[in-house]
């Protein structure tokens, strides 16, 4: 039922990845997390604030299609940080070859910048930031800072 209007909205791709059900407004953050910028060579289609029916409720979502690139499990899981309901379809020769859900990772290395400017991960040390994902928020393994809000803006 959902597929029809989407098919019209963004043309099908031959090979690549479709990230669907991204939280409305988060598509550009997803691209940034994947290291995709206007300067990289992927062919992209982006739709934002698309009307979507989920559980009988009308809502908005973003969709991203990336041609000629399959996302790794790690990349997929990073998306969960900002969009836990996202779904990922790997497309090969116009057919959905694989569907992946996102899972919130337990540990995040080099993904989040610690908010504590005195944290060793913010010094010029050759270490990656390290966070544990807990109920309370993201817990820095170096300095015990817990990030609870606006996680998006702390993504490296
Ligand atoms: Zn820290």
Backbone and ligand atoms as CSV (ligand in chain L), in Angstrom:
chain,resi,resn,atom,element,x,y,z
A,1,UNK,N,N,0.833,-1.197,0.000
A,1,UNK,CA,C,0.000,0.000,0.000
A,1,UNK,C,C,0.870,1.250,0.000
A,2,UNK,N,N,1.957,1.161,0.786
A,2,UNK,CA,C,2.837,2.329,0.849
A,2,UNK,C,C,3.692,2.486,-0.398
A,3,UNK,N,N,3.919,1.372,-1.082
A,3,UNK,CA,C,4.908,1.397,-2.145
A,3,UNK,C,C,4.510,2.254,-3.335
A,4,UNK,N,N,3.226,2.361,-3.610
A,4,UNK,CA,C,2.813,3.057,-4.821
A,4,UNK,C,C,3.249,4.528,-4.886
A,5,UNK,N,N,2.829,5.332,-3.927
A,5,UNK,CA,C,3.221,6.740,-4.034
A,5,UNK,C,C,4.731,6.933,-3.970
A,6,UNK,N,N,5.427,6.090,-3.208
A,6,UNK,CA,C,6.874,6.230,-3.121
A,6,UNK,C,C,7.533,5.951,-4.456
A,7,UNK,N,N,6.994,4.943,-5.156
A,7,UNK,CA,C,7.554,4.591,-6.447
A,7,UNK,C,C,7.489,5.766,-7.402
A,8,UNK,N,N,6.450,6.541,-7.285
A,8,UNK,CA,C,6.324,7.706,-8.144
A,8,UNK,C,C,7.248,8.833,-7.702
A,9,UNK,N,N,7.419,8.901,-6.404
A,9,UNK,CA,C,8.182,10.004,-5.837
A,9,UNK,C,C,9.671,9.923,-6.182
A,10,UNK,N,N,10.243,8.746,-6.043
A,10,UNK,CA,C,11.660,8.580,-6.362
A,10,UNK,C,C,11.767,7.387,-7.289
A,11,UNK,N,N,12.468,7.553,-8.383
A,11,UNK,CA,C,12.558,6.466,-9.351
A,11,UNK,C,C,13.354,5.298,-8.763
A,12,UNK,N,N,13.064,4.087,-9.236
A,12,UNK,CA,C,13.755,2.902,-8.721
A,12,UNK,C,C,15.245,2.953,-9.045
A,13,UNK,N,N,16.030,2.271,-8.235
A,13,UNK,CA,C,17.457,2.198,-8.530
A,13,UNK,C,C,17.818,0.758,-8.875
A,14,UNK,N,N,18.900,0.599,-9.634
A,14,UNK,CA,C,19.302,-0.748,-10.063
A,14,UNK,C,C,20.034,-1.459,-8.935
A,15,UNK,N,N,21.058,-0.817,-8.419
A,15,UNK,CA,C,21.822,-1.397,-7.316
A,15,UNK,C,C,22.070,-0.325,-6.278
A,16,UNK,N,N,21.964,-0.701,-5.030
A,16,UNK,CA,C,22.244,0.271,-3.985
A,16,UNK,C,C,21.442,0.007,-2.734
A,17,UNK,N,N,21.185,1.057,-1.983
A,17,UNK,CA,C,20.503,0.931,-0.697
A,17,UNK,C,C,19.386,1.956,-0.601
A,18,UNK,N,N,18.237,1.511,-0.130
A,18,UNK,CA,C,17.142,2.429,0.154
A,18,UNK,C,C,16.946,2.461,1.668
A,19,UNK,N,N,17.066,3.639,2.236
A,19,UNK,CA,C,16.825,3.813,3.666
A,19,UNK,C,C,15.467,4.491,3.794
A,20,UNK,N,N,14.527,3.761,4.352
A,20,UNK,CA,C,13.153,4.259,4.420
A,20,UNK,C,C,12.771,4.505,5.878
A,21,UNK,N,N,11.673,5.200,6.073
A,21,UNK,CA,C,11.152,5.480,7.415
A,21,UNK,C,C,12.163,6.210,8.293
A,22,UNK,N,N,12.958,7.055,7.678
A,22,UNK,CA,C,13.846,7.914,8.460
A,22,UNK,C,C,12.975,8.979,9.107
A,23,UNK,N,N,13.261,9.304,10.332
A,23,UNK,CA,C,12.493,10.348,11.006
A,23,UNK,C,C,12.516,11.616,10.159
A,24,UNK,N,N,11.345,12.231,10.003
A,24,UNK,CA,C,11.237,13.410,9.145
A,24,UNK,C,C,12.264,14.465,9.555
A,25,UNK,N,N,12.993,14.949,8.587
A,25,UNK,CA,C,13.988,15.985,8.843
A,25,UNK,C,C,15.376,15.439,9.135
A,26,UNK,N,N,15.506,14.115,9.268
A,26,UNK,CA,C,16.798,13.545,9.661
A,26,UNK,C,C,17.609,13.019,8.485
A,27,UNK,N,N,17.080,13.116,7.268
A,27,UNK,CA,C,17.769,12.529,6.106
A,27,UNK,C,C,19.186,13.074,5.929
A,28,UNK,N,N,19.345,14.374,6.099
A,28,UNK,CA,C,20.667,14.957,5.870
A,28,UNK,C,C,21.652,14.524,6.951
A,29,UNK,N,N,21.151,14.336,8.153
A,29,UNK,CA,C,22.018,13.828,9.219
A,29,UNK,C,C,22.440,12.399,8.918
A,30,UNK,N,N,21.513,11.613,8.393
A,30,UNK,CA,C,21.851,10.237,8.013
A,30,UNK,C,C,22.982,10.248,6.983
A,31,UNK,N,N,22.872,11.107,5.991
A,31,UNK,CA,C,23.916,11.186,4.961
A,31,UNK,C,C,25.256,11.578,5.566
A,32,UNK,N,N,25.200,12.525,6.470
A,32,UNK,CA,C,26.432,12.978,7.107
A,32,UNK,C,C,27.075,11.824,7.890
A,33,UNK,N,N,26.238,11.043,8.576
A,33,UNK,CA,C,26.762,9.910,9.342
A,33,UNK,C,C,27.409,8.875,8.446
A,34,UNK,N,N,26.912,8.774,7.214
A,34,UNK,CA,C,27.459,7.788,6.281
A,34,UNK,C,C,28.652,8.352,5.518
A,35,UNK,N,N,28.984,9.599,5.805
A,35,UNK,CA,C,30.130,10.200,5.134
A,35,UNK,C,C,29.815,10.623,3.717
A,36,UNK,N,N,28.530,10.734,3.399
A,36,UNK,CA,C,28.142,11.130,2.046
A,36,UNK,C,C,27.949,12.641,1.991
A,37,UNK,N,N,28.688,13.291,1.136
A,37,UNK,CA,C,28.550,14.729,0.954
A,37,UNK,C,C,28.363,14.995,-0.531
A,38,UNK,N,N,28.130,16.221,-0.879
A,38,UNK,CA,C,28.004,16.575,-2.289
A,38,UNK,C,C,29.288,16.318,-3.062
A,39,UNK,N,N,30.387,16.157,-2.323
A,39,UNK,CA,C,31.674,15.967,-2.985
A,39,UNK,C,C,31.988,14.497,-3.256
A,40,UNK,N,N,31.233,13.594,-2.616
A,40,UNK,CA,C,31.498,12.181,-2.864
A,40,UNK,C,C,30.689,11.734,-4.083
A,41,UNK,N,N,31.012,10.530,-4.601
A,41,UNK,CA,C,30.522,10.208,-5.942
A,41,UNK,C,C,29.206,9.428,-5.996
A,42,UNK,N,N,28.617,9.126,-4.830
A,42,UNK,CA,C,27.360,8.367,-4.855
A,42,UNK,C,C,26.260,9.134,-5.587
A,43,UNK,N,N,25.400,8.377,-6.222
A,43,UNK,CA,C,24.219,8.973,-6.841
A,43,UNK,C,C,23.094,8.882,-5.810
A,44,UNK,N,N,22.497,10.011,-5.474
A,44,UNK,CA,C,21.542,10.054,-4.368
A,44,UNK,C,C,20.169,10.517,-4.809
A,45,UNK,N,N,19.144,9.985,-4.159
A,45,UNK,CA,C,17.818,10.591,-4.216
A,45,UNK,C,C,17.367,10.772,-2.779
A,46,UNK,N,N,16.867,11.935,-2.497
A,46,UNK,CA,C,16.427,12.218,-1.133
A,46,UNK,C,C,15.008,12.762,-1.190
A,47,UNK,N,N,14.145,12.227,-0.346
A,47,UNK,CA,C,12.804,12.787,-0.226
A,47,UNK,C,C,12.590,13.110,1.250
A,48,UNK,N,N,12.163,14.312,1.523
A,48,UNK,CA,C,11.945,14.665,2.924
A,48,UNK,C,C,10.483,15.014,3.150
A,49,UNK,N,N,10.054,14.814,4.382
A,49,UNK,CA,C,8.678,15.119,4.791
A,49,UNK,C,C,7.622,14.474,3.904
A,50,UNK,N,N,7.875,13.198,3.610
A,50,UNK,CA,C,6.941,12.423,2.819
A,50,UNK,C,C,5.806,11.956,3.728
A,51,UNK,N,N,4.568,12.081,3.252
A,51,UNK,CA,C,3.447,11.599,4.055
A,51,UNK,C,C,3.459,10.079,4.070
A,52,UNK,N,N,3.344,9.523,5.243
A,52,UNK,CA,C,3.414,8.082,5.387
A,52,UNK,C,C,2.339,7.618,6.362
A,53,UNK,N,N,1.768,6.466,6.061
A,53,UNK,CA,C,0.775,5.914,6.981
A,53,UNK,C,C,1.433,4.786,7.762
A,54,UNK,N,N,1.559,4.950,9.037
A,54,UNK,CA,C,2.064,3.862,9.872
A,54,UNK,C,C,1.051,3.606,10.970
A,55,UNK,N,N,0.653,2.362,11.106
A,55,UNK,CA,C,-0.325,1.963,12.118
A,55,UNK,C,C,-1.578,2.845,12.027
A,56,UNK,N,N,-1.987,3.138,10.803
A,56,UNK,CA,C,-3.201,3.912,10.623
A,56,UNK,C,C,-3.060,5.380,10.962
A,57,UNK,N,N,-1.858,5.781,11.334
A,57,UNK,CA,C,-1.653,7.188,11.691
A,57,UNK,C,C,-0.836,7.870,10.617
A,58,UNK,N,N,-1.286,9.041,10.229
A,58,UNK,CA,C,-0.537,9.742,9.204
A,58,UNK,C,C,0.639,10.471,9.835
A,59,UNK,N,N,1.796,10.275,9.237
A,59,UNK,CA,C,2.974,10.958,9.761
A,59,UNK,C,C,3.863,11.360,8.612
A,60,UNK,N,N,5.005,11.909,8.942
A,60,UNK,CA,C,5.970,12.309,7.921
A,60,UNK,C,C,7.242,11.503,8.094
A,61,UNK,N,N,7.899,11.260,6.996
A,61,UNK,CA,C,9.162,10.533,7.048
A,61,UNK,C,C,10.075,11.025,5.940
A,62,UNK,N,N,11.329,10.650,6.035
A,62,UNK,CA,C,12.298,10.932,4.975
A,62,UNK,C,C,12.739,9.605,4.351
A,63,UNK,N,N,13.140,9.670,3.108
A,63,UNK,CA,C,13.652,8.485,2.411
A,63,UNK,C,C,14.963,8.871,1.715
A,64,UNK,N,N,15.939,7.978,1.757
A,64,UNK,CA,C,17.191,8.228,1.052
A,64,UNK,C,C,17.499,7.006,0.189
A,65,UNK,N,N,17.845,7.240,-1.058
A,65,UNK,CA,C,18.314,6.153,-1.920
A,65,UNK,C,C,19.744,6.458,-2.344
A,66,UNK,N,N,20.595,5.478,-2.175
A,66,UNK,CA,C,21.999,5.634,-2.548
A,66,UNK,C,C,22.312,4.577,-3.596
A,67,UNK,N,N,22.703,5.006,-4.774
A,67,UNK,CA,C,23.013,4.045,-5.831
A,67,UNK,C,C,24.431,3.516,-5.705
A,68,UNK,N,N,24.596,2.275,-6.098
A,68,UNK,CA,C,25.909,1.635,-6.186
A,68,UNK,C,C,26.651,1.588,-4.860
A,69,UNK,N,N,25.893,1.501,-3.789
A,69,UNK,CA,C,26.561,1.357,-2.499
A,69,UNK,C,C,25.668,0.540,-1.580
A,70,UNK,N,N,26.239,-0.464,-0.924
A,70,UNK,CA,C,25.502,-1.236,0.071
A,70,UNK,C,C,26.046,-0.866,1.433
A,71,UNK,N,N,25.137,-0.545,2.341
A,71,UNK,CA,C,25.588,-0.114,3.666
A,71,UNK,C,C,25.982,-1.321,4.503
A,72,UNK,N,N,27.017,-1.143,5.305
A,72,UNK,CA,C,27.432,-2.212,6.207
A,72,UNK,C,C,26.512,-2.224,7.416
A,73,UNK,N,N,26.555,-3.316,8.151
A,73,UNK,CA,C,25.755,-3.449,9.371
A,73,UNK,C,C,26.085,-2.310,10.348
A,74,UNK,N,N,27.337,-1.974,10.428
A,74,UNK,CA,C,27.756,-0.913,11.351
A,74,UNK,C,C,27.139,0.430,10.938
A,75,UNK,N,N,27.154,0.683,9.654
A,75,UNK,CA,C,26.571,1.935,9.163
A,75,UNK,C,C,25.071,1.971,9.434
A,76,UNK,N,N,24.441,0.833,9.210
A,76,UNK,CA,C,23.004,0.727,9.435
A,76,UNK,C,C,22.683,0.997,10.910
A,77,UNK,N,N,23.481,0.422,11.786
A,77,UNK,CA,C,23.211,0.572,13.213
A,77,UNK,C,C,23.422,2.004,13.701
A,78,UNK,N,N,24.312,2.709,13.063
A,78,UNK,CA,C,24.503,4.112,13.442
A,78,UNK,C,C,23.234,4.919,13.193
A,79,UNK,N,N,22.536,4.540,12.135
A,79,UNK,CA,C,21.319,5.273,11.786
A,79,UNK,C,C,20.288,5.148,12.906
A,80,UNK,N,N,20.333,4.033,13.625
A,80,UNK,CA,C,19.390,3.812,14.733
A,80,UNK,C,C,19.492,4.905,15.793
A,81,UNK,N,N,20.664,5.483,15.911
A,81,UNK,CA,C,20.865,6.527,16.922
A,81,UNK,C,C,19.908,7.688,16.730
A,82,UNK,N,N,19.656,8.027,15.502
A,82,UNK,CA,C,18.791,9.177,15.248
A,82,UNK,C,C,17.450,8.770,14.664
A,83,UNK,N,N,17.333,7.522,14.249
A,83,UNK,CA,C,16.090,7.101,13.624
A,83,UNK,C,C,15.840,5.614,13.858
A,84,UNK,N,N,15.392,5.271,15.048
A,84,UNK,CA,C,15.262,3.848,15.409
A,84,UNK,C,C,14.251,3.079,14.566
A,85,UNK,N,N,13.381,3.784,13.848
A,85,UNK,CA,C,12.365,3.067,13.061
A,85,UNK,C,C,12.762,2.901,11.602
A,86,UNK,N,N,13.950,3.331,11.252
A,86,UNK,CA,C,14.374,3.245,9.857
A,86,UNK,C,C,14.429,1.792,9.385
A,87,UNK,N,N,14.173,1.606,8.091
A,87,UNK,CA,C,14.330,0.280,7.500
A,87,UNK,C,C,15.288,0.410,6.324
A,88,UNK,N,N,16.048,-0.631,6.085
A,88,UNK,CA,C,17.047,-0.577,5.027
A,88,UNK,C,C,16.811,-1.719,4.052
A,89,UNK,N,N,16.696,-1.389,2.790
A,89,UNK,CA,C,16.566,-2.396,1.745
A,89,UNK,C,C,17.780,-2.317,0.836
A,90,UNK,N,N,18.435,-3.461,0.685
A,90,UNK,CA,C,19.561,-3.533,-0.246
A,90,UNK,C,C,18.989,-3.975,-1.597
A,91,UNK,N,N,19.263,-3.188,-2.621
A,91,UNK,CA,C,18.712,-3.455,-3.948
A,91,UNK,C,C,19.805,-3.999,-4.866
A,92,UNK,N,N,19.496,-5.133,-5.497
A,92,UNK,CA,C,20.407,-5.656,-6.520
A,92,UNK,C,C,19.585,-5.955,-7.765
A,93,UNK,N,N,19.979,-5.335,-8.857
A,93,UNK,CA,C,19.266,-5.508,-10.121
A,93,UNK,C,C,17.762,-5.226,-9.978
A,94,UNK,N,N,17.446,-4.118,-9.384
A,94,UNK,CA,C,16.079,-3.601,-9.194
A,94,UNK,C,C,15.227,-4.390,-8.189
A,95,UNK,N,N,15.823,-5.423,-7.595
A,95,UNK,CA,C,15.032,-6.258,-6.687
A,95,UNK,C,C,15.580,-6.113,-5.260
A,96,UNK,N,N,14.656,-6.110,-4.268
A,96,UNK,CA,C,15.101,-6.041,-2.881
A,96,UNK,C,C,15.773,-7.368,-2.528
A,97,UNK,N,N,17.086,-7.330,-2.372
A,97,UNK,CA,C,17.842,-8.546,-2.120
A,97,UNK,C,C,17.934,-8.827,-0.629
A,98,UNK,N,N,17.859,-7.768,0.168
A,98,UNK,CA,C,18.033,-7.933,1.612
A,98,UNK,C,C,17.300,-6.825,2.324
A,99,UNK,N,N,16.639,-7.160,3.420
A,99,UNK,CA,C,16.003,-6.135,4.256
A,99,UNK,C,C,16.698,-6.158,5.597
A,100,UNK,N,N,17.061,-4.996,6.084
A,100,UNK,CA,C,17.704,-4.950,7.395
A,100,UNK,C,C,16.951,-3.964,8.266
A,101,UNK,N,N,16.742,-4.343,9.498
A,101,UNK,CA,C,16.222,-3.378,10.455
A,101,UNK,C,C,17.417,-2.710,11.103
A,102,UNK,N,N,17.194,-1.628,11.796
A,102,UNK,CA,C,18.312,-1.039,12.515
A,102,UNK,C,C,18.253,-1.508,13.965
A,103,UNK,N,N,19.417,-1.649,14.552
A,103,UNK,CA,C,19.513,-2.026,15.956
A,103,UNK,C,C,20.364,-0.974,16.639
A,104,UNK,N,N,19.935,-0.551,17.790
A,104,UNK,CA,C,20.758,0.425,18.492
A,104,UNK,C,C,22.020,-0.276,18.981
A,105,UNK,N,N,23.185,0.219,18.579
A,105,UNK,CA,C,24.424,-0.417,19.028
A,105,UNK,C,C,24.619,-0.230,20.528
A,106,UNK,N,N,25.379,-1.125,21.154
A,106,UNK,CA,C,25.636,-1.019,22.595
A,106,UNK,C,C,26.806,-0.086,22.874
A,107,UNK,N,N,27.774,-0.115,22.004
A,107,UNK,CA,C,28.963,0.726,22.178
A,107,UNK,C,C,29.201,1.513,20.907
A,108,UNK,N,N,29.613,2.762,21.085
A,108,UNK,CA,C,29.856,3.632,19.938
A,108,UNK,C,C,31.292,4.132,20.002
A,109,UNK,N,N,32.061,3.800,19.007
A,109,UNK,CA,C,33.446,4.264,18.976
A,109,UNK,C,C,33.636,5.282,17.863
A,110,UNK,N,N,34.114,6.449,18.235
A,110,UNK,CA,C,34.430,7.449,17.214
A,110,UNK,C,C,33.218,8.011,16.509
A,111,UNK,N,N,32.051,7.897,17.108
A,111,UNK,CA,C,30.825,8.358,16.440
A,111,UNK,C,C,30.277,9.619,17.091
A,112,UNK,N,N,30.414,9.707,18.411
A,112,UNK,CA,C,29.856,10.825,19.160
A,112,UNK,C,C,30.993,11.639,19.776
A,113,UNK,N,N,30.840,12.953,19.729
A,113,UNK,CA,C,31.845,13.825,20.363
A,113,UNK,C,C,31.387,14.108,21.787
A,114,UNK,N,N,32.283,13.892,22.738
A,114,UNK,CA,C,31.937,14.110,24.147
A,114,UNK,C,C,31.686,15.603,24.401
A,115,UNK,N,N,30.668,15.887,25.219
A,115,UNK,CA,C,30.321,17.281,25.493
A,115,UNK,C,C,31.248,17.920,26.513
A,116,UNK,N,N,32.029,17.098,27.203
A,116,UNK,CA,C,32.963,17.618,28.199
A,116,UNK,C,C,34.264,18.021,27.503
A,117,UNK,N,N,34.526,19.337,27.474
A,117,UNK,CA,C,35.711,19.794,26.733
A,117,UNK,C,C,37.007,19.306,27.384
A,118,UNK,N,N,36.930,18.953,28.672
A,118,UNK,CA,C,38.115,18.444,29.359
A,118,UNK,C,C,38.313,16.945,29.177
A,119,UNK,N,N,37.397,16.302,28.478
A,119,UNK,CA,C,37.487,14.839,28.287
A,119,UNK,C,C,38.713,14.499,27.446
A,120,UNK,N,N,39.374,13.401,27.802
A,120,UNK,CA,C,40.595,13.025,27.075
A,120,UNK,C,C,40.301,12.753,25.599
A,121,UNK,N,N,39.059,12.358,25.301
A,121,UNK,CA,C,38.722,12.105,23.889
A,121,UNK,C,C,38.634,13.402,23.085
A,122,UNK,N,N,38.605,14.539,23.784
A,122,UNK,CA,C,38.611,15.835,23.093
A,122,UNK,C,C,39.996,16.462,23.058
A,123,UNK,N,N,40.952,15.833,23.740
A,123,UNK,CA,C,42.323,16.325,23.669
A,123,UNK,C,C,42.913,15.808,22.358
A,124,UNK,N,N,44.080,16.253,22.015
A,124,UNK,CA,C,44.650,15.799,20.747
A,124,UNK,C,C,45.335,14.448,20.898
A,125,UNK,N,N,44.661,13.537,21.585
A,125,UNK,CA,C,45.219,12.206,21.781
A,125,UNK,C,C,44.745,11.308,20.638
A,126,UNK,N,N,45.560,10.335,20.299
A,126,UNK,CA,C,45.150,9.436,19.201
A,126,UNK,C,C,44.161,8.367,19.672
A,127,UNK,N,N,43.053,8.799,20.282
A,127,UNK,CA,C,42.041,7.835,20.707
A,127,UNK,C,C,40.693,8.238,20.132
A,128,UNK,N,N,39.846,7.255,19.970
A,128,UNK,CA,C,38.496,7.522,19.486
A,128,UNK,C,C,37.584,7.709,20.686
A,129,UNK,N,N,36.557,8.526,20.543
A,129,UNK,CA,C,35.580,8.661,21.615
A,129,UNK,C,C,34.900,7.305,21.814
A,130,UNK,N,N,34.454,7.043,23.034
A,130,UNK,CA,C,33.823,5.757,23.334
A,130,UNK,C,C,32.620,5.986,24.226
A,131,UNK,N,N,31.469,5.553,23.762
A,131,UNK,CA,C,30.233,5.730,24.529
A,131,UNK,C,C,29.494,4.414,24.640
A,132,UNK,N,N,28.893,4.235,25.808
A,132,UNK,CA,C,28.027,3.095,26.040
A,132,UNK,C,C,26.598,3.616,25.922
A,133,UNK,N,N,25.743,2.898,25.229
A,133,UNK,CA,C,24.351,3.313,25.100
A,133,UNK,C,C,23.578,2.742,26.285
A,134,UNK,N,N,23.059,3.613,27.137
A,134,UNK,CA,C,22.323,3.162,28.321
A,134,UNK,C,C,20.916,3.747,28.294
A,135,UNK,N,N,20.093,3.291,29.210
A,135,UNK,CA,C,18.730,3.817,29.323
A,135,UNK,C,C,18.745,5.329,29.539
A,136,UNK,N,N,19.709,5.783,30.325
A,136,UNK,CA,C,19.768,7.195,30.695
A,136,UNK,C,C,20.280,8.071,29.562
A,137,UNK,N,N,21.018,7.494,28.644
A,137,UNK,CA,C,21.593,8.277,27.560
A,137,UNK,C,C,22.913,7.667,27.123
A,138,UNK,N,N,23.750,8.471,26.500
A,138,UNK,CA,C,25.046,7.978,26.045
A,138,UNK,C,C,26.099,8.304,27.098
A,139,UNK,N,N,26.739,7.264,27.576
A,139,UNK,CA,C,27.672,7.386,28.694
A,139,UNK,C,C,29.103,7.329,28.186
A,140,UNK,N,N,29.863,8.423,28.389
A,140,UNK,CA,C,31.259,8.469,27.942
A,140,UNK,C,C,32.095,7.540,28.811
A,141,UNK,N,N,32.834,6.630,28.173
A,141,UNK,CA,C,33.619,5.661,28.931
A,141,UNK,C,C,34.906,6.272,29.487
A,142,UNK,N,N,35.245,7.465,29.027
A,142,UNK,CA,C,36.457,8.114,29.548
A,142,UNK,C,C,36.170,9.007,30.742
A,143,UNK,N,N,35.114,9.815,30.658
A,143,UNK,CA,C,34.932,10.813,31.718
A,143,UNK,C,C,33.572,10.724,32.414
A,144,UNK,N,N,32.765,9.712,32.060
A,144,UNK,CA,C,31.473,9.496,32.708
A,144,UNK,C,C,30.407,10.542,32.389
A,145,UNK,N,N,30.672,11.447,31.454
A,145,UNK,CA,C,29.620,12.371,31.033
A,145,UNK,C,C,28.491,11.562,30.387
A,146,UNK,N,N,27.243,11.948,30.668
A,146,UNK,CA,C,26.108,11.282,30.022
A,146,UNK,C,C,25.396,12.302,29.138
A,147,UNK,N,N,25.285,11.980,27.870
A,147,UNK,CA,C,24.578,12.862,26.938
A,147,UNK,C,C,23.149,12.352,26.811
A,148,UNK,N,N,22.197,13.197,27.165
A,148,UNK,CA,C,20.800,12.754,27.160
A,148,UNK,C,C,19.974,13.418,26.071
A,149,UNK,N,N,20.373,14.604,25.653
A,149,UNK,CA,C,19.535,15.312,24.691
A,149,UNK,C,C,20.323,15.702,23.449
A,150,UNK,N,N,19.590,15.904,22.380
A,150,UNK,CA,C,20.154,16.424,21.144
A,150,UNK,C,C,21.380,15.631,20.680
A,151,UNK,N,N,21.220,14.311,20.708
A,151,UNK,CA,C,22.325,13.426,20.334
A,151,UNK,C,C,22.811,13.734,18.920
A,152,UNK,N,N,21.848,14.090,18.066
A,152,UNK,CA,C,22.166,14.382,16.673
A,152,UNK,C,C,23.315,15.374,16.501
A,153,UNK,N,N,23.305,16.416,17.346
A,153,UNK,CA,C,24.293,17.471,17.142
A,153,UNK,C,C,25.672,17.070,17.669
A,154,UNK,N,N,25.762,15.928,18.332
A,154,UNK,CA,C,27.067,15.487,18.839
A,154,UNK,C,C,27.696,14.408,17.975
A,155,UNK,N,N,27.015,14.056,16.885
A,155,UNK,CA,C,27.568,13.044,15.994
A,155,UNK,C,C,28.744,13.645,15.235
A,156,UNK,N,N,29.833,12.907,15.221
A,156,UNK,CA,C,31.046,13.413,14.567
A,156,UNK,C,C,30.895,13.312,13.053
L,1,ZN,ZN,ZN,34.026,12.216,27.837
